[in-house]
């Protein structure tokens, strides 16, 4: 149940390292992240083996494309600077709307 609301921020580290990622499909991971991850859909041993086999036979250019999506996402959307901008923008909107209602 807790996995539905969990997100492994360790995945951000892996994305920043520029390495291919094979991850389970935890409910807390937004779908957009699977543009840069390979997924393990089920936790059964058979599915894990299948997912590993698929990952090992994925063409290098496909893996590189996923890595590049992850690096771009980290640099442009998930970095400390990008998150700071989002917070600053949200605060500016809140302050402006508060000033209008006063």
Phi and psi restraints in degrees (value plus and minus 20) as a CYANA .aco file:
   2 UNK   PHI     -84.2   -44.2
   2 UNK   PSI     -47.2    -7.2
   3 UNK   PHI     -83.1   -43.1
   3 UNK   PSI     -42.2    -2.2
   4 UNK   PHI     -83.6   -43.6
   4 UNK   PSI     -50.2   -10.2
   5 UNK   PHI    -129.0   -89.0
   5 UNK   PSI     -16.3    23.7
   6 UNK   PHI    -115.6   -75.6
   6 UNK   PSI     129.1   169.1
   7 UNK   PHI    -160.1  -120.1
   7 UNK   PSI     108.0   148.0
   8 UNK   PHI    -102.2   -62.2
   8 UNK   PSI      84.7   124.7
   9 UNK   PHI     -89.4   -49.4
   9 UNK   PSI     -29.3    10.7
  10 UNK   PHI     -82.4   -42.4
  10 UNK   PSI     -48.2    -8.2
  11 UNK   PHI     -80.5   -40.5
  11 UNK   PSI     -53.6   -13.6
  12 UNK   PHI     -81.2   -41.2
  12 UNK   PSI     -61.5   -21.5
  13 UNK   PHI     -79.9   -39.9
  13 UNK   PSI     -67.6   -27.6
  14 UNK   PHI     -81.9   -41.9
  14 UNK   PSI     -61.0   -21.0
  15 UNK   PHI     -82.2   -42.2
  15 UNK   PSI     -60.6   -20.6
  16 UNK   PHI     -87.7   -47.7
  16 UNK   PSI     -47.6    -7.6
  17 UNK   PHI     -93.0   -53.0
  17 UNK   PSI     -36.2     3.8
  18 UNK   PHI      54.0    94.0
  18 UNK   PSI      16.4    56.4
  19 UNK   PHI    -136.4   -96.4
  19 UNK   PSI     129.5   169.5
  20 UNK   PHI     -81.8   -41.8
  20 UNK   PSI     126.1   166.1
  21 UNK   PHI    -143.7  -103.7
  21 UNK   PSI     112.3   152.3
  22 UNK   PHI    -134.5   -94.5
  22 UNK   PSI      95.8   135.8
  23 UNK   PHI    -150.2  -110.2
  23 UNK   PSI     128.5   168.5
  24 UNK   PHI     -87.5   -47.5
  24 UNK   PSI     140.4   180.4
  25 UNK   PHI    -112.3   -72.3
  25 UNK   PSI      48.9    88.9
  26 UNK   PHI     -88.7   -48.7
  26 UNK   PSI     120.3   160.3
  27 UNK   PHI     -79.1   -39.1
  27 UNK   PSI     -45.7    -5.7
  28 UNK   PHI     -99.1   -59.1
  28 UNK   PSI     -26.8    13.2
  29 UNK   PHI    -110.1   -70.1
  29 UNK   PSI      97.3   137.3
  30 UNK   PHI     -81.5   -41.5
  30 UNK   PSI     128.1   168.1
  31 UNK   PHI     -76.0   -36.0
  31 UNK   PSI     -54.6   -14.6
  32 UNK   PHI     -77.5   -37.5
  32 UNK   PSI     -46.6    -6.6
  33 UNK   PHI     -91.6   -51.6
  33 UNK   PSI     -42.2    -2.2
  34 UNK   PHI     -97.7   -57.7
  34 UNK   PSI     -17.9    22.1
  35 UNK   PHI     -92.6   -52.6
  35 UNK   PSI     -43.8    -3.8
  36 UNK   PHI    -136.1   -96.1
  36 UNK   PSI     -24.0    16.0
  37 UNK   PHI    -129.9   -89.9
  37 UNK   PSI     134.1   174.1
  38 UNK   PHI    -113.8   -73.8
  38 UNK   PSI     123.0   163.0
  39 UNK   PHI    -131.6   -91.6
  39 UNK   PSI     129.5   169.5
  40 UNK   PHI    -125.4   -85.4
  40 UNK   PSI      91.7   131.7
  41 UNK   PHI     -96.2   -56.2
  41 UNK   PSI     -51.4   -11.4
  42 UNK   PHI    -151.1  -111.1
  42 UNK   PSI     139.0   179.0
  43 UNK   PHI    -118.0   -78.0
  43 UNK   PSI      -9.3    30.7
  44 UNK   PHI     -91.7   -51.7
  44 UNK   PSI     133.8   173.8
  45 UNK   PHI     -79.8   -39.8
  45 UNK   PSI     -59.7   -19.7
  46 UNK   PHI     -83.3   -43.3
  46 UNK   PSI     -63.7   -23.7
  47 UNK   PHI     -89.2   -49.2
  47 UNK   PSI     -56.5   -16.5
  48 UNK   PHI     -81.9   -41.9
  48 UNK   PSI     -65.3   -25.3
  49 UNK   PHI     -80.4   -40.4
  49 UNK   PSI     -65.1   -25.1
  50 UNK   PHI     -81.5   -41.5
  50 UNK   PSI     -63.6   -23.6
  51 UNK   PHI     -85.3   -45.3
  51 UNK   PSI     -60.4   -20.4
  52 UNK   PHI     -83.9   -43.9
  52 UNK   PSI     -64.6   -24.6
  53 UNK   PHI     -81.3   -41.3
  53 UNK   PSI     -64.7   -24.7
  54 UNK   PHI     -82.5   -42.5
  54 UNK   PSI     -61.8   -21.8
  55 UNK   PHI     -83.6   -43.6
  55 UNK   PSI     -61.7   -21.7
  56 UNK   PHI     -91.9   -51.9
  56 UNK   PSI     -40.1    -0.1
  57 UNK   PHI    -126.3   -86.3
  57 UNK   PSI     -16.5    23.5
  58 UNK   PHI     -87.0   -47.0
  58 UNK   PSI     111.3   151.3
  59 UNK   PHI     -76.7   -36.7
  59 UNK   PSI     119.3   159.3
  60 UNK   PHI     -73.6   -33.6
  60 UNK   PSI     -56.0   -16.0
  61 UNK   PHI     -87.8   -47.8
  61 UNK   PSI     -50.8   -10.8
  62 UNK   PHI     -89.8   -49.8
  62 UNK   PSI     -61.6   -21.6
  63 UNK   PHI     -83.4   -43.4
  63 UNK   PSI     -63.7   -23.7
  64 UNK   PHI     -81.5   -41.5
  64 UNK   PSI     -60.0   -20.0
  65 UNK   PHI     -82.0   -42.0
  65 UNK   PSI     -61.9   -21.9
  66 UNK   PHI     -85.3   -45.3
  66 UNK   PSI     -62.0   -22.0
  67 UNK   PHI     -80.4   -40.4
  67 UNK   PSI     -63.4   -23.4
  68 UNK   PHI     -83.9   -43.9
  68 UNK   PSI     -58.2   -18.2
  69 UNK   PHI     -81.8   -41.8
  69 UNK   PSI     -64.0   -24.0
  70 UNK   PHI     -83.1   -43.1
  70 UNK   PSI     -64.4   -24.4
  71 UNK   PHI     -83.2   -43.2
  71 UNK   PSI     -61.5   -21.5
  72 UNK   PHI     -84.7   -44.7
  72 UNK   PSI     -63.5   -23.5
  73 UNK   PHI     -80.3   -40.3
  73 UNK   PSI     -63.2   -23.2
  74 UNK   PHI     -85.9   -45.9
  74 UNK   PSI     -64.0   -24.0
  75 UNK   PHI     -90.0   -50.0
  75 UNK   PSI     -59.7   -19.7
  76 UNK   PHI    -119.4   -79.4
  76 UNK   PSI     -42.1    -2.1
  77 UNK   PHI    -143.7  -103.7
  77 UNK   PSI     -49.7    -9.7
  78 UNK   PHI    -136.8   -96.8
  78 UNK   PSI     -19.3    20.7
  79 UNK   PHI     -89.9   -49.9
  79 UNK   PSI     144.9   184.9
  80 UNK   PHI     -79.5   -39.5
  80 UNK   PSI     -59.9   -19.9
  81 UNK   PHI     -84.2   -44.2
  81 UNK   PSI     -65.7   -25.7
  82 UNK   PHI     -84.0   -44.0
  82 UNK   PSI     -61.9   -21.9
  83 UNK   PHI     -87.6   -47.6
  83 UNK   PSI     -57.7   -17.7
  84 UNK   PHI     -81.6   -41.6
  84 UNK   PSI     -60.4   -20.4
  85 UNK   PHI     -81.7   -41.7
  85 UNK   PSI     -63.2   -23.2
  86 UNK   PHI     -82.7   -42.7
  86 UNK   PSI     -62.0   -22.0
  87 UNK   PHI     -85.2   -45.2
  87 UNK   PSI     -65.0   -25.0
  88 UNK   PHI     -80.8   -40.8
  88 UNK   PSI     -64.3   -24.3
  89 UNK   PHI     -81.7   -41.7
  89 UNK   PSI     -62.7   -22.7
  90 UNK   PHI     -85.1   -45.1
  90 UNK   PSI     -60.2   -20.2
  91 UNK   PHI     -86.1   -46.1
  91 UNK   PSI     -60.1   -20.1
  92 UNK   PHI     -81.5   -41.5
  92 UNK   PSI     -63.5   -23.5
  93 UNK   PHI     -82.4   -42.4
  93 UNK   PSI     -64.5   -24.5
  94 UNK   PHI     -83.0   -43.0
  94 UNK   PSI     -61.0   -21.0
  95 UNK   PHI     -87.4   -47.4
  95 UNK   PSI     -63.0   -23.0
  96 UNK   PHI     -84.0   -44.0
  96 UNK   PSI     -62.3   -22.3
  97 UNK   PHI     -90.4   -50.4
  97 UNK   PSI     -51.5   -11.5
  98 UNK   PHI     -88.3   -48.3
  98 UNK   PSI     -57.8   -17.8
  99 UNK   PHI     -86.0   -46.0
  99 UNK   PSI     -52.7   -12.7
 100 UNK   PHI     -92.6   -52.6
 100 UNK   PSI     -50.7   -10.7
 101 UNK   PHI    -107.3   -67.3
 101 UNK   PSI     -26.8    13.2
